[in-house]
């Protein structure tokens, strides 16, 4: 599906030709027995090679939307197309083209890490990557023959992560991919996600961690109470919602002053500080994504 100048229902506009991998229009989903829809009139598109972040607190509807897209939930209303094909028309071959990293790892604890990867790899018709190669990517190279019952939660999360792309899918769905990981291993996971993007993969990422979203995502969609509240790039959001100020910390007493960003070049005191004082820090007063989310939705991410 080739589009030019596509405008989304909430104002996002592309000015270049794109290949749309996921198209969602007026999606509604209500769980059986529920009175209120979990997802209400949600519309968005995800481009090829894009990391698209779906953000919101628990219960916002982001995981429900993802479960619809990976065909765990059926019976939705609206129109969903994946790779130019209506979602309901896909058969089992759908899973040759997508990979899923669930928030909660699901493996066979009596099997080793390598045996788990071999077992899940046998489901695919296409050639899969070698288990040892995958394990080494996430620091599990020496743990391949250990049973999963001996793995910590963080080790299981990393195994779950590499399992999602072992068959080289075009689209990847990640749900809280760094949850439960220490900073070092979280950095490894984020670097791999960026590398997958560089390979041309399309990535749909659900999270409530704004730091992860800011570091990884090309665009973000804020979801609250089953609806999309806002959608844009992280940088655009911070520019639109931030203050046009620069804060400078300087001198032995670590004095701090704020200056108007638009008149910096003509501000005599700012120029004097640059020339005469010892600077500690200088940075713009951009808004954080979490503050933007709270400002737009009136809700926190917890």
C-alpha positions in Angstrom: 0.0 0.0 0.0 1.8 3.1 -1.2 0.6 6.4 0.2 1.6 10.1 -0.3 0.8 12.8 2.2 -1.2 10.5 4.5 -3.1 12.3 7.2 -4.1 10.3 10.4 -7.4 10.9 12.3 -5.5 12.8 15.0 -3.4 15.0 12.9 -0.1 13.1 12.0 0.9 13.9 8.4 3.6 12.2 6.3 5.1 14.2 3.5 6.9 11.4 1.8 6.0 8.2 0.1 5.6 5.4 2.6 4.9 1.7 2.7 2.2 1.1 5.3 2.7 -2.2 7.1 -0.1 -1.9 9.7 -3.3 0.0 9.1 -6.0 0.3 11.8 -9.2 2.2 11.2 -12.0 2.7 13.8 -11.0 -0.4 15.9 -13.3 -1.3 18.7 -13.0 -4.3 21.0 -15.1 -5.4 24.0 -14.3 -8.4 26.1 -17.1 -10.9 26.5 -19.3 -9.9 29.4 -17.8 -6.4 29.7 -20.1 -3.3 29.5 -17.4 -0.9 28.4 -15.1 -1.4 25.3 -11.4 -1.9 26.1 -10.5 -0.2 22.8 -12.7 2.6 21.4 -12.5 3.9 17.8 -8.7 3.6 17.5 -7.1 4.5 14.2 -3.4 4.6 13.2 -0.9 3.4 10.7 2.6 2.1 11.1 5.2 2.5 8.3 7.8 0.0 7.1 11.0 0.3 9.1 9.4 2.3 11.9 9.5 1.8 15.6 6.0 2.7 16.7 5.4 3.2 20.4 2.1 2.5 22.1 2.1 4.1 25.5 -0.2 4.2 28.4 -0.8 3.1 32.0 -2.0 -0.4 32.8 -5.6 -1.0 31.6 -5.3 1.7 28.9 -6.0 -0.7 26.1 -2.6 -0.9 24.5 -2.0 -4.6 25.2 -5.6 -5.3 24.0 -4.8 -3.5 20.7 -1.6 -5.5 20.3 -3.4 -8.8 21.0 -5.9 -8.0 18.2 -3.0 -7.3 15.9 -1.3 -10.7 16.7 -4.6 -12.5 16.4 -4.9 -13.6 20.0 -8.2 -11.7 20.2 -10.8 -11.9 17.5 -14.3 -10.5 17.1 -13.2 -6.9 16.8 -15.0 -4.2 15.0 -13.4 -1.9 12.5 -10.8 -2.4 9.8 -7.3 -3.9 10.3 -4.9 -4.6 7.5 -1.4 -6.0 7.9 1.0 -6.1 4.9 -1.8 -5.0 2.6 -4.1 -7.8 3.6 -7.2 -7.8 5.9 -6.3 -9.3 9.2 -9.1 -11.8 9.3 -8.1 -13.2 5.9 -4.7 -14.3 7.2 -4.2 -18.0 8.0 -1.5 -19.7 10.0 1.1 -18.3 7.6 0.6 -15.0 9.4 3.1 -16.1 12.0 5.8 -16.6 9.4 5.7 -12.8 8.9 5.4 -11.6 12.5 7.3 -12.1 15.7 6.0 -11.5 19.2 7.9 -10.9 22.5 5.4 -11.2 25.3 5.8 -9.3 28.6 5.7 -12.6 30.5 8.0 -15.3 29.2 6.4 -18.6 28.3 8.8 -21.5 27.9 9.1 -25.2 28.8 11.0 -25.2 32.1 12.1 -28.9 31.8 13.9 -28.1 28.5 17.2 -26.3 28.1 17.4 -22.9 26.4 18.7 -24.4 23.2 16.0 -27.1 23.3 13.3 -24.4 23.7 14.7 -22.5 20.7 14.9 -25.6 18.6 11.3 -26.6 19.5 9.8 -23.2 18.7 12.0 -22.9 15.6 10.5 -26.1 14.3 7.1 -24.4 13.9 8.4 -22.3 11.0 8.7 -23.2 7.4 11.5 -20.8 6.8 15.1 -21.3 8.0 15.6 -20.0 11.5 18.8 -18.6 13.1 21.1 -20.8 15.1 20.2 -21.0 18.8 23.8 -20.5 20.0 24.1 -17.4 17.8 20.9 -15.9 19.3 21.9 -16.8 22.9 25.3 -15.0 22.5 23.6 -11.9 21.3 22.0 -11.4 24.8 24.7 -12.7 27.0 23.4 -16.3 27.4 26.0 -18.0 25.3 27.2 -20.1 28.3 23.7 -21.0 29.5 22.3 -22.8 26.5 22.3 -26.2 28.0 20.8 -25.1 31.3 17.2 -26.0 32.0 14.8 -23.1 32.1 13.9 -24.0 35.7 17.4 -22.7 36.5 17.0 -19.4 34.7 16.2 -16.1 36.5 13.4 -13.9 35.3 15.8 -11.7 33.5 17.4 -14.6 31.7 13.9 -15.8 30.7 13.1 -12.4 29.4 16.2 -12.3 27.2 15.4 -15.8 25.9 11.9 -14.7 25.2 13.2 -11.7 23.3 15.5 -13.6 20.9 12.8 -16.2 20.2 10.6 -13.5 18.7 12.9 -12.8 15.7 14.6 -16.2 15.2 12.6 -16.7 12.0 13.4 -13.3 10.5 9.9 -11.8 10.5 9.0 -8.5 8.8 7.0 -7.2 11.7 7.9 -7.5 15.4 5.6 -6.9 18.4 7.3 -6.2 21.7 5.4 -5.8 25.0 7.6 -4.2 27.7 10.8 -5.7 26.3 13.1 -4.4 29.0 10.9 -5.2 32.0 12.7 -6.9 34.8 16.2 -6.3 33.3 19.2 -4.6 34.9 20.5 -1.5 33.0 23.2 -3.4 31.2 21.0 -6.1 29.8 18.3 -3.5 29.0 20.8 -1.6 27.0 21.6 -4.8 25.0 17.9 -5.3 24.2 17.5 -1.7 23.1 20.5 -1.9 20.9 19.2 -5.1 19.2 15.8 -3.4 18.6 17.6 -0.5 16.9 19.6 -2.9 14.8 16.4 -4.7 13.8 15.0 -1.3 12.7 18.2 -0.7 10.7 17.5 -4.0 8.9 14.2 -2.7 7.8 12.0 -4.4 10.4 8.7 -2.8 11.5 8.4 -2.7 15.2 5.3 -2.2 17.3 6.3 -1.6 20.9 3.9 -1.3 23.9 5.2 0.1 27.1 4.6 2.5 30.0 8.3 3.2 30.3 8.8 6.7 28.8 12.6 6.4 28.8 12.5 3.3 26.6 10.0 5.0 24.3 12.1 8.2 24.0 15.2 6.2 23.2 13.7 3.9 20.7 10.5 5.1 19.0 10.1 7.1 15.8 6.6 7.9 16.7 4.5 7.6 19.9 0.8 7.1 20.4 -0.6 8.0 23.9 -3.4 5.8 24.9 -5.8 6.3 27.8 -9.1 4.7 28.7 -9.2 2.8 25.4 -8.7 5.8 23.2 -5.7 7.5 21.4 -5.1 10.9 23.0 -2.1 12.0 21.0 0.4 10.8 18.3 3.6 12.4 17.2 7.4 11.9 17.3 9.1 12.2 20.7 11.2 15.2 19.5 8.1 17.0 18.2 6.2 16.4 21.4 9.0 17.7 23.5 9.4 20.8 21.4 5.6 21.6 21.3 5.1 21.1 25.0 8.5 22.4 26.4 9.5 25.8 27.5 11.6 27.9 25.1 14.3 28.4 27.8 17.9 27.6 28.4 19.2 26.9 31.9 22.8 27.6 32.6 24.7 26.5 35.8 28.0 28.2 36.3 30.7 29.5 38.6 32.1 28.2 41.9 28.8 28.8 43.7 27.0 26.9 40.9 24.7 29.7 40.2 21.8 29.0 37.8 20.1 31.3 35.4 17.4 30.9 32.7 17.4 32.7 29.4 14.9 33.0 26.6 15.9 30.6 23.8 14.9 33.0 21.0 17.1 35.9 22.1 20.3 34.0 23.2 22.5 35.5 20.6 21.7 39.0 21.8 21.6 38.4 25.5 24.6 40.2 27.0 24.5 38.4 30.3 24.3 35.0 28.6 27.2 35.9 26.3 29.2 37.2 29.3 28.8 33.9 31.2 30.0 32.0 28.1 33.1 34.1 27.9 34.0 34.6 31.5 32.5 31.9 33.7 33.2 28.3 34.3 30.2 26.4 32.9 28.8 23.3 34.7 25.8 22.6 32.6 23.8 24.2 29.8 20.6 22.7 28.5 17.1 23.6 27.1 14.1 23.2 29.3 12.3 20.6 27.1 9.4 18.7 28.6 9.7 15.0 29.5 7.4 12.6 27.8 5.9 11.6 31.1 5.0 15.2 31.9 3.5 15.6 28.5 1.5 12.4 28.9 0.1 13.7 32.3 -0.6 17.1 30.8 -2.5 15.7 27.8 -4.4 12.9 29.4 -4.7 14.0 33.1 -3.4 10.6 34.1 -0.1 9.2 35.3 1.6 6.2 33.7 1.4 4.0 36.9 
